[in-house]
Amino acid sequence: MLAAIGKLGAPAPVEFEAACDVAGGGVLAGEWGRLLGLDRIPEVRTLREKVDWLCQDLGRAREWNAQLAQDWMARSDSADVYFYCDGHVRVYHGEKTPLPRHYVARERLCWRATVDYWVNAMDGQPFLYLNQEVDPGLIQTLKNDVVPWLEQLAPKTAEQEQRLAEDPRAHWFTLVFDREGYSPELFAELLAKRIAILTYQKFPQQDWPVEQFAAHRVELAGGQKVTLKLSERGTRWSNQLWLREMRKLTESGHQAAMLTTNFSAPLPLLAASMFARWCQENFFRYMREQYGLDRLVEYGSELIADLTSVVNPQWRRLDSQIRSKTGQQQRLHLIDSRCFQVPMSHDVGHCGHGSTSLDDESRRSMSRAV
């Protein structure tokens, strides 16, 4: 390690070789991927010096990541490629700087943290990592960072180019994300770039008739085969965007709604691809437990650019109050519609089945809503 960073002098070799003892102390690694496979573990200080040395040239780490990702993506033998994008909240417990607070779902608390965005394959293999000190949200991250990166590095075969030229509804690849990326404008922009989306329907309407669901044999990402009750329709939005809306009927009667602009893949494959998002969640959990994903590499800090746009805290507080009052108003309207529709066969002074006084029930419901 010391020889690799030039701390042992002239007699010691400076190239990576097979693991062996070096005169004067230290151990050389065979290659970067086997760094922690040595017969002895370097000190944390030594590792930080190595990382600092590797990051002296700005952009080198990103170039290395791009070359690895391009090589990994080229190994895929599937004609229809799916990329999964999701954010991971990395909590910071130090006192170097007051980072913004983020909601940590696994702890159900708001902590000071940064958000890391990852792009993975269906099996969880990582392609891209982005750290956002000031989180602009998944939609802006997709527009400004993820999509340009994929446009530059995602493979495009001659067969795909021919299909894109012949079929105006054909797509290059499919981008899968959760409801945080729900945006009709974003869907239209990606479709114009021949990029399909696959996500959950954020605002599903009424449930579909159960008779419209049919049993399909679906092979999941892990190879398991299950039977799912699926159904689909076509839907056109106000911005004239045409999408496929799909739903899965669970045993409890719940209908999970999904949207896609992938018009060529069969319904069972799209359902399996949507539910494969859990492979990315499992990747986060495995990396956090086994490889210290949330640990800091160094204790240094950097200044954020002055042109970085952030949300005004006062606006955020007012917006939160407006959302709260709107929710309360909607719940009160729901109570009015349910409790003040009195059946003709019962006494006017009673609600529902006539077993409870309308005034008492309304008062209790309204107090719960407010």
C-alpha positions in Angstrom: 0.0 0.0 0.0 2.8 2.4 0.9 4.6 1.6 -2.3 1.5 2.2 -4.3 1.3 5.8 -3.0 5.1 6.4 -3.3 6.0 6.3 0.4 8.6 3.5 0.4 11.3 4.9 -1.8 13.0 3.8 -5.0 13.7 0.0 -4.3 10.1 -0.8 -3.8 7.9 -1.5 -6.9 5.1 0.9 -7.5 2.9 -1.3 -9.8 0.1 -3.5 -8.5 1.3 -7.1 -8.2 0.1 -10.4 -6.6 -0.1 -10.1 -2.8 3.3 -10.5 -1.3 5.5 -9.0 1.4 7.5 -5.9 0.4 11.0 -5.1 1.7 10.7 -2.3 4.1 7.1 -3.1 5.2 3.7 -2.9 3.6 1.8 -5.2 1.3 1.0 -4.8 -2.4 -2.4 -5.7 -3.8 -2.9 -7.7 -7.0 -5.6 -5.4 -8.2 -7.9 -2.8 -6.8 -10.8 -5.2 -6.4 -8.7 -7.4 -4.1 -7.6 -4.5 -1.8 -9.5 -5.9 1.2 -8.5 -9.5 0.4 -5.0 -9.1 1.7 -3.6 -11.2 4.5 -3.7 -8.1 6.8 -6.1 -5.2 6.8 -4.6 -1.7 6.4 -5.4 0.9 9.0 -8.3 3.3 8.3 -5.8 6.1 8.0 -4.0 4.3 5.2 -7.2 3.6 3.3 -8.1 7.3 3.6 -4.7 8.3 2.2 -5.3 5.9 -0.7 -8.7 7.3 -1.4 -7.4 10.8 -1.2 -4.6 9.9 -3.7 -7.0 8.3 -6.1 -9.3 11.4 -6.0 -6.7 14.0 -6.6 -7.6 14.3 -10.3 -11.2 15.5 -10.3 -13.5 13.4 -12.5 -11.3 10.3 -12.6 -13.5 8.3 -10.3 -16.6 9.2 -12.4 -14.7 8.2 -15.5 -13.8 4.9 -14.0 -17.4 4.3 -12.9 -18.6 5.0 -16.4 -16.2 2.6 -18.0 -17.2 -0.2 -15.6 -20.9 0.5 -16.0 -20.6 0.5 -19.8 -18.8 -2.8 -19.7 -21.4 -4.4 -17.3 -24.3 -3.1 -19.4 -22.8 -4.5 -22.6 -22.8 -8.0 -21.0 -26.6 -8.1 -20.9 -28.0 -10.5 -23.4 -31.6 -9.1 -23.1 -33.1 -7.1 -26.0 -35.3 -5.2 -23.6 -33.3 -3.5 -20.9 -34.6 -2.2 -17.6 -32.9 0.3 -15.4 -34.1 0.9 -11.8 -33.6 4.3 -10.2 -34.2 5.0 -6.5 -32.9 7.2 -3.7 -31.3 6.1 -0.5 -31.2 8.4 2.5 -27.8 8.3 4.2 -28.0 9.7 7.8 -25.3 12.0 9.1 -24.9 12.1 12.9 -21.9 14.4 13.0 -21.6 18.1 13.8 -19.4 19.3 10.9 -22.4 20.9 9.1 -26.2 21.2 9.6 -27.4 19.1 6.7 -31.1 19.3 5.6 -33.5 16.9 7.3 -34.9 13.9 5.4 -37.5 11.4 6.3 -35.8 8.0 6.9 -38.5 5.4 6.2 -36.6 2.5 7.9 -36.5 4.5 11.1 -39.7 6.5 10.6 -37.9 9.6 11.8 -36.5 12.8 10.2 -32.7 13.0 10.4 -30.1 15.2 8.9 -28.9 13.3 5.9 -27.9 13.4 2.2 -29.7 11.5 -0.5 -27.8 9.0 -2.8 -29.5 8.1 -6.0 -28.6 4.7 -7.5 -29.2 3.1 -10.9 -29.3 -0.7 -10.8 -30.1 -3.6 -13.1 -33.0 -5.9 -12.4 -30.9 -8.2 -10.4 -29.6 -5.4 -8.2 -26.2 -4.8 -9.9 -25.2 -1.1 -9.5 -24.4 1.1 -12.5 -24.5 4.6 -11.3 -24.2 6.4 -7.9 -25.1 10.1 -7.4 -24.8 12.0 -4.1 -27.1 15.0 -3.7 -26.2 17.1 -0.7 -29.2 19.3 -1.5 -31.8 17.0 -2.8 -33.7 18.3 -5.8 -36.1 15.3 -5.8 -36.2 12.3 -8.0 -37.9 14.1 -11.0 -35.1 16.6 -11.3 -32.4 14.0 -10.7 -33.9 11.9 -13.5 -34.0 14.9 -15.9 -30.6 16.5 -15.1 -28.4 13.5 -14.2 -29.7 10.0 -14.7 -31.2 10.3 -18.2 -28.2 12.2 -19.8 -25.9 9.6 -18.3 -27.9 6.7 -19.6 -28.2 8.4 -23.0 -24.4 8.5 -23.2 -23.6 5.0 -21.9 -26.6 2.7 -22.4 -25.9 0.2 -25.2 -27.8 0.5 -28.5 -27.4 -2.4 -30.9 -27.9 -2.2 -34.7 -31.2 -4.2 -34.2 -32.5 -1.6 -31.8 -31.6 1.3 -34.1 -33.5 -0.4 -36.9 -36.5 -1.0 -34.7 -36.5 2.6 -33.5 -36.4 3.8 -37.0 -39.2 1.6 -38.3 -41.6 1.7 -35.3 -42.5 5.1 -33.8 -43.8 3.5 -30.6 -40.6 1.4 -30.1 -38.4 2.3 -27.1 -34.7 2.2 -26.4 -34.8 1.0 -22.8 -37.2 1.2 -19.8 -36.7 3.3 -16.7 -38.3 2.0 -13.5 -38.9 4.1 -10.5 -41.5 4.7 -7.7 -44.2 7.2 -7.2 -41.8 10.0 -6.3 -41.0 10.3 -10.0 -44.6 10.6 -11.1 -44.8 13.5 -13.5 -46.9 13.6 -16.8 -44.4 16.2 -18.2 -41.5 13.9 -17.4 -43.2 10.9 -19.0 -43.8 12.9 -22.2 -40.2 14.1 -22.4 -38.8 10.6 -21.9 -41.2 9.2 -24.5 -39.9 11.8 -27.0 -36.4 10.5 -26.3 -37.6 6.9 -27.0 -37.2 6.0 -23.3 -40.1 4.1 -21.7 -41.2 4.4 -18.1 -42.6 1.9 -15.7 -44.0 3.2 -12.4 -46.9 3.0 -10.0 -50.1 5.0 -10.6 -50.0 7.8 -8.0 -53.7 8.7 -8.4 -55.7 5.5 -9.2 -59.4 6.0 -9.8 -62.1 3.6 -8.9 -61.4 -0.1 -8.7 -61.9 -2.1 -11.8 -64.5 -4.9 -12.0 -63.0 -8.2 -10.7 -64.3 -10.0 -13.8 -61.7 -8.1 -15.9 -58.8 -9.7 -14.1 -57.2 -12.9 -15.5 -54.7 -15.3 -14.0 -51.2 -15.1 -15.6 -48.2 -17.2 -14.9 -45.3 -14.8 -14.0 -41.6 -15.5 -13.6 -40.1 -13.2 -11.1 -36.6 -11.7 -11.2 -35.3 -14.5 -8.8 -36.6 -17.3 -11.1 -39.7 -18.1 -9.0 -42.9 -18.7 -10.9 -46.2 -17.4 -9.4 -49.7 -16.9 -10.5 -51.0 -13.3 -10.5 -54.4 -11.8 -11.4 -53.7 -9.0 -13.9 -55.6 -6.6 -16.1 -54.8 -3.7 -18.3 -56.4 -0.7 -20.1 -55.2 2.1 -22.3 -55.5 5.6 -21.0 -55.0 9.1 -22.5 -54.1 12.0 -20.3 -54.9 15.7 -20.7 -51.4 16.3 -22.3 -52.4 13.8 -25.0 -50.0 11.2 -23.7 -51.1 7.6 -24.2 -50.1 5.0 -21.6 -50.9 1.4 -20.6 -52.5 1.2 -17.1 -52.1 -2.2 -15.5 -53.4 -3.5 -12.2 -52.7 -6.5 -10.0 -55.5 -7.9 -7.9 -54.4 -9.2 -4.5 -56.1 -11.8 -2.4 -57.4 -9.1 0.0 -59.1 -7.3 -3.0 -56.5 -4.5 -3.2 -55.6 -3.3 -6.7 -52.0 -2.2 -7.3 -52.1 0.2 -10.2 -49.1 0.7 -12.6 -48.3 2.8 -15.6 -46.0 2.3 -18.5 -45.1 3.6 -22.0 -43.5 0.3 -22.9 -46.0 -0.8 -25.6 -44.2 -4.0 -26.7 -43.6 -6.0 -23.6 -46.3 -8.5 -22.5 -48.3 -7.8 -19.4 -46.7 -10.6 -17.2 -43.2 -9.4 -18.0 -44.1 -5.8 -17.1 -45.6 -6.9 -13.8 -42.5 -8.9 -12.9 -40.3 -6.0 -13.9 -42.3 -3.6 -11.7 -42.2 -5.9 -8.6 -38.4 -6.5 -9.2 -37.9 -3.0 -7.6 -37.5 -5.0 -4.3 -34.2 -6.3 -5.7 -32.9 -2.7 -5.4 -34.2 -2.3 -1.9 -32.5 -5.6 -1.0 -29.3 -4.2 -2.5 -29.5 -1.2 -0.2 -30.1 -3.3 2.8 -27.3 -5.8 2.0 -24.8 -3.1 1.2 -25.7 -1.2 4.4 -25.3 -4.3 6.6 -22.3 -6.0 4.9 -20.3 -3.1 3.3 -21.1 -0.1 5.5 -22.9 1.8 2.7 -23.9 4.5 5.2 -20.5 5.0 6.7 -18.4 8.0 5.8 -15.2 7.6 3.7 -13.7 10.7 5.2 -14.4 13.5 7.6 -13.8 16.3 5.2 -16.4 18.8 4.0 -16.9 20.9 0.8 -18.7 24.1 0.1 -21.9 23.9 -1.9 -22.1 26.1 -5.0 -23.7 29.5 -4.4 -26.1 28.9 -7.4 -27.7 25.9 -5.8 -31.5 26.4 -5.6 -33.1 25.4 -2.3 -36.7 25.5 -1.0 -37.4 28.5 1.2 -38.0 27.1 4.8 -40.9 29.5 5.4 -42.6 28.4 2.1 -42.1 24.8 3.2 -43.8 25.4 6.5 -46.8 27.3 4.9 -47.1 24.6 2.2 -47.2 21.9 5.0 -50.0 23.8 6.8 -52.0 24.2 3.5 -51.7 20.5 2.9 -52.8 19.7 6.4 -55.9 22.0 6.2 -56.7 20.6 2.7 -56.6 17.0 4.1 -58.9 18.0 7.0 -61.4 19.6 4.6 -61.5 16.6 2.4 -62.1 14.3 5.4 -65.0 16.6 6.6 -66.5 16.5 3.1 -66.3 12.7 3.2 -68.1 12.7 6.6 -70.8 15.0 5.3 -71.4 12.7 2.3 -71.7 9.6 4.4 -73.5 10.8 7.5 -76.0 13.3 6.1 -77.5 11.0 3.5 -80.3 9.6 5.7 -82.3 6.6 4.3 -86.0 7.2 3.9 -86.9 4.0 5.8 -85.4 5.2 9.0 -86.0 8.1 11.4 -84.5 11.4 10.3 -82.8 11.7 13.7 -80.6 8.6 13.0 -77.7 7.8 10.6 -76.8 4.6 8.8 -78.8 1.7 10.2 -80.5 4.0 12.7 -78.6 2.7 15.7 -76.6 5.9 16.6 -77.7 9.4 16.9 -76.6 11.6 13.9 -75.5 14.5 16.0 -73.3 12.3 18.4 -71.8 10.4 15.5 -71.1 13.5 13.5 -69.5 15.2 16.4 -67.2 12.2 17.1 -66.2 11.8 13.4 -65.5 15.5 13.0 -63.3 15.6 16.2 -61.3 12.7 14.8 -60.9 14.4 11.4 -59.8 17.7 12.9 
